[in-house]
Amino acid sequence: VRTTLTIQEERLLAERAPVDPAAFHQLYQHYFPRIYAYVAYRVGPAPDAEDLTAEVFVKIVEGLGRFEYRGEGALTAWIFRIAHNQVVQFYRRRSGAALPLSLDDLPDIESDLPGPDDALQRKERFERLRGLIGTLSSRRQEIVTLRFFGGLRNHEIAHVLELDERTVASHLCRGLEDLRSRYDDETGGAVPTEKRDSDREQERQS
Amino acid sequence: MNENHTHDKALLREIERRLTEGRPTGDPLLDELAGTLPRADAGFQADLEQRLLARLDIAKSSTPEEPARMTANTLSIDTPTRRGPSSLTMAAAVMAVLVIVGLLVFMTRIPAGPEPFASGIIGIDQDDTPPGADESLLQETATETQDELLLQATAVIATATARAADEDTLMPAISGPLVPVVITLGEILPGQLVDADALAVTWWPPEIVPAGVYGDPHDLIGLYAAGFIAAYQPLTESRLAESLEDIGRTILLTPTVVPPTDVDAIGRTILLTPTVVPPTVVPPEALPVQATPTPVSGDPPSPRRIPLQASPLPPTIPPSFTSTPVPTPTTGGPSG
């Protein structure tokens, strides 16, 4: 379950984190998983995701003292704008095409989906989803990853990308439609791989 | 258009519900997107937090004049180009304050009225002197007191300058020909043996050096103060005496060096740093005549030599100037 901060909590974190290690710890615990998940979807390999996440948090530490809280979602938007910029810089720095990834390079995946699956299957699913998202336009890739893996709401995404909230919602919906189409093509219907395999197993047993 | 809008709203609500409640929606795509989250290594997460907290401390301690400039890989703090006042400037300021305070203290000690020095310094008309006062004596005393004041102020300045320039060596802070002058760092009572530890060498311009000063602290070993010597005063021949008899004093006890011993684990006696027991100064009227010190080896009773001959240390080096261990026979140790 994604937790969100109330406006009071967010303001308190923004004000106290630069000077209070306990507040910074709370900020870190709240944002680290979301930043890491967002960055990992955007870049892929775990080492790259760790480097980028570290860079993002260094920037956060650097700028926290100067950050001015300006209303609901401001802290989250500011933090994810830093993450977004670091991802953009990462792709600018990287020259040439991305090398094919082995599953060992991928980060561990946390899953709340029902049904049995092991770490390897989760990594395969992660890579498949990355591949699907990668077929979208860069704008929609950004919006989908910020929404699902960064856990941002539409108005926060609008702040990060400097777009209108309705534009964000529209991109999100259109992007999901595109994804659904490709997803159905890949899975042979609206059935996830793991579920389909278990169904086949049940059919074989019966 | 309306259908699209309605569909979008439903989809957005579905996404929100999936992300906030964490329950599967039945939509495989949404469930996979929301339920497949990369998770960082816990060690990496904890280590990064520690490093960030350390950086946060540095950033917090940086003032606006010293901005912390952090990059992804390094952290550097700009060194401020503007420096504070130099040590010599501070020393000059301290000197000025010391001189002013010294003058004020000295002035407050001068009683108003018929005191000759008061009239000389603060410009009281000589006609105000009480009738019957010896004018030549008053003038002489006033001159002496002014010299004393000048001497004291000069000593303070020279000492402060030397200390500010180099606390360890007390070297001169200004260029030009200077002469070494030994001063005392603390008060010396009349009849008190000069303590070599309380001496310092300062460097004075030749034109202000009083007559009879010492340039080497070793020359003062074994001498006694003929009168009260205030702190930071130059030690001159006229202020010191070679024996207490010269200044009408005597000593009750000869200064002795007591070699402290300790016994180690196997019974050997170990000689530790010698302890000098200073002589006790007693006014002559309080002492019997036969209480004067007795020379050790038939030499004239010079107080300069008595403590040194009684000491196991070389006679020309005071205990405070050496740390050479004194050989001592061991007792009770294992033989051969």
Interface residues (C-beta under 8 A of the other chain):
Chain A: V1 R2 T4 P18 V19 P21 F24 H25 Y28 F32 P33 Y36 A37 A40 Y41 A46 A49 E50 T53 A54 E55 F57 V58 K59 V61 E62 L64 G65 L106 P107 D108 I109 E110 S111 D112 L113 P114 R122 R125 F126 L129 V144 R147 F148 F149 G151 R153 N154 A169 S170 L172 C173 L176 L179 R180 Y183 T187 A190 V191 P192 K195
Chain B: H7 D8 L11 L12 I15 E16 L19 T20 E21 G22 P24 D27 P28 L29 L30 D31 E32 L33 A34 G35 T36 L37 P38 R39 A40 D41 F44 Q45 L48 E49 R51 L52 L53 R55 L56 A59 K60 A68 M70 T71 A72
